[in-house]
Every structure is written in structure tokens, then in C-alpha cells.
Amino acid sequence: MVHLSPTVEIAPRKHNLLPSEVEALQQAISNDFMKDQGWSSDEQGRIKNNKGRTIFKPGFVTPIQKTLENNEK
């Protein structure tokens, strides 16, 4: 006998960040800040410096973007 589990959907949670927290996250991944630091992000969310050295591992930028998007909802 096979038991099927019901599908559960979890709605994104609003994080209720303070305005200063939102601003800090936005600034951390902003193009202007990255450029000033000599950094860039890639499609995996990794941040590298202008010499190609990894500053933040893959998956750094994308959760910040998701958090900011979910906070707007």
C-alpha cells in the first residue's frame, strides 16, 4: 500500500525589517557599492573582487534579494 502525503505550500513570510535594516541590505548588494569596492556578483550570487578572488561564497546575494522582495509584500 502506498501512502501519499498531501502537498503543503508555505507562503513567504514577511520579515518586518526596520527601514534601516532594509537600507543596509540594499546598500550591501547595490551596484554603486560593489563598484566602489571593486567587486562584482555572478549568476550564483557569489561576490568577487576585481582580481577574481571570492569575497562572499555562492548564494550570498540571492537570499538578500529574496529577503528584500519578501519584505515588500
Beta strands, then each sheet from edge to edge (+ up, - down):
strand 1: 39-41
strand 2: 47-49
strand 3: 54-56
sheet 1: 1+ 2- 3+
end
